[in-house]
Amino acid sequence: MKKMSCFSVVKVYLCFYFVTSVLLQISALSVKSYANSSLVRVARATKKCNGFMCETSQKCIKSEKKCDGRVDCEDGSDEFNDCKSIECPGYLFTCDYGACIEMDTVCDKKKDCRDNSDEVNCLDQSQKVSSNCNSKQFECTSGQCISLEKKCDGKPDCGDRSDETKGTCLNMNCPGFTFICDYGACVDGFAECNDVKDCIDNSDEDDVRCNRAPVTKPTVKPPVTSPPTTGGCVLPQYPEHGRWVIRGGAKAAAGTRVGYSTILTFECDFRYKLSSENNLIACIEGGWSTIPPTCLKLCPTLYTSETTMVKCLDHNRAEIKCDSATNGSTASFECANYYEPAERTALKRFCWEGVWNLQPPQCVPVCGEKFVTAVPLIVNGQEVERGSYPWVAAIYRKVKDGFQNSCGGSMLTQKVIVTAAHCVTYEDVGDVVPSEEVKIAVGKYYNEYKDPKDTQAQYSDITKILVHPKYRGLLQKFASDIAFLITKDQLLFSKVVQPVCYQNIPNIHLNNRMQGVITGWGYTEPHGSPSNTLKEISIPFKDDATCLAELPKEWTDLYFTYDKMCAGHYNKSIAVCKGDSGGGLVFPQFGRYYIHGIVSVGQRNGIDGCNVELSSLYTKIAAHYDWLEEVTSRYK
């Protein structure tokens, strides 16, 4: 190989240096450097882009990727302040910085907004505010109750808009005469293309559907201003969980000096609130007009419901809405009339750092409370003063001339009456009578159906009769003699209409010293006729051994089945009789009356008479408690 001389090497090096210098100069021509007051900017030659151009890299991305919650530009400029100018459709969630994402992705434990504002202050099931929504209401994600008719009707009625999302509405069965919005809601059939936004997502006015040319709006970028180098004010840091913007649209970073009369508007992330009512501060001579506000985390919204009332105060004791509670706020709860707290705890809650110190109290119906003192002592029973036993129900069966009082019952919830199965079945084999042949009444004193003197009584048809599946009437000696009647109308609580207590009955034990009470319109004489007014008798509980010793063995062998209990007097001529069947045997405990038994079977004295000298048998509530809980939880 021929060796290169030293001179040749020098020539190559000089050539390389010259070429490199030229290339660098050519490259520099594509970048113009200029000074604008005290700010230095770098501008690149404009490229053609039909979508959105990233600010730093000049990368062109599709326009639909701008402000969609996901960062597509390396510098994040597609998910920045310009998003604030976007108005998200009603069916989409608006991130705190303005981007639009699907409502169903909110609180899914995934970061869908760049600032994670879709996952701020989300409630899990343990934190969820209970609202006691009834069967005619829709429960919003927040716990708020709205009418079921307002669910998926095109308009957001929940404060969190959860009644108008794809997840809620997509499987709705809309009637044929309605228009179905793209996310599933049902609106008026004439809503399509009527120039009115009837669907929250505006799908009823879609340009393609309505054969219209889409209207494009020009993007207007705010002007860039140059900050002063002296005087004025220094822009503060963003508040934690919030931000400020310069009024007029100018952009500048925290720490930049701005001129007098500059105004900052402060705002907070979702579920945060400014510490001051005033969200503006101005640059004046001497500095900012006030100390910049901070962002305080909101406690979960509390709602007043049919059973619970709540009132909220801020840290200055001023009344506020219960969706605006922050540090130092208090919430005072009060149960509605005829309701009481489920637990004996304080009814005040305190908000601190976005959390209430305790879950909201639950209000439950007052039960088993005897409002009027009656003669303590329905053969040889005493008349009941009105309102004494507000859980007592009268059960009427259809007869030729109308409806006749045939049995008693006890109110458990606003929709559930418990009685004996033999009251609503045909005796021999236990087939259920048609529900339209049965009616109930509560708050009654007089026997006759719809007696005009019962001014506070309530009446209802029956939609469902639930007889114990094992009940076979006389065929099985009246074992499992229990049934639940589901009312068509929701019974309203009042002074004379209240449920009886039944909670935790299996753990409440009776003894022979305890006196129970039976109420009813049954026969007042062994061979007599039903009572015209409500009567009561007081009878003692009898344990199994005592009862079996008093009653004839041939009778107890047949009827003292697995779910029976015994109560009554021995040789005192006081007992339940025909017409009292189905009534509740209640015992006073903890200051309330609890139902332990249902009048089931007793010994006859002759063909139609009652043996008033012996105890009777009652269906034991504790033996069917699991079923009772299932029914009462389903029909409240």
QUINORFEN-V289067 format. One record per helix or strand. SS is the DSSP state (H for helix, E for strand). FROM is the first residue (numbers start at 0). TO is the last residue. If there is no record, write none. Layout:
BEGIN
ss=SS from=FROM to=TO
ss=SS from=FROM to=TO
END
This chain:
BEGIN
ss=H from=5 to=27
ss=E from=30 to=35
ss=E from=38 to=43
ss=E from=51 to=52
ss=E from=59 to=60
ss=H from=62 to=64
ss=H from=76 to=78
ss=H from=80 to=84
ss=E from=91 to=93
ss=E from=99 to=101
ss=H from=102 to=104
ss=H from=116 to=118
ss=E from=136 to=138
ss=E from=144 to=146
ss=H from=147 to=149
ss=H from=161 to=163
ss=H from=165 to=168
ss=E from=177 to=179
ss=E from=185 to=187
ss=H from=202 to=204
ss=E from=232 to=233
ss=E from=241 to=245
ss=E from=256 to=257
ss=E from=262 to=267
ss=E from=271 to=273
ss=E from=279 to=283
ss=E from=286 to=287
ss=E from=294 to=296
ss=E from=307 to=312
ss=E from=318 to=319
ss=E from=329 to=334
ss=E from=338 to=340
ss=E from=347 to=351
ss=E from=354 to=355
ss=E from=362 to=364
ss=E from=366 to=366
ss=E from=378 to=378
ss=E from=381 to=382
ss=E from=391 to=398
ss=E from=401 to=410
ss=E from=415 to=418
ss=H from=420 to=422
ss=E from=424 to=424
ss=E from=431 to=431
ss=H from=434 to=436
ss=E from=437 to=441
ss=E from=445 to=445
ss=E from=457 to=466
ss=H from=472 to=475
ss=E from=482 to=486
ss=E from=493 to=493
ss=E from=496 to=496
ss=E from=498 to=498
ss=E from=500 to=500
ss=H from=504 to=506
ss=E from=514 to=519
ss=E from=522 to=522
ss=E from=529 to=529
ss=E from=532 to=532
ss=E from=534 to=541
ss=H from=543 to=549
ss=H from=552 to=558
ss=E from=563 to=566
ss=E from=574 to=574
ss=E from=583 to=588
ss=E from=591 to=600
ss=E from=603 to=604
ss=E from=608 to=609
ss=E from=615 to=619
ss=H from=620 to=633
END
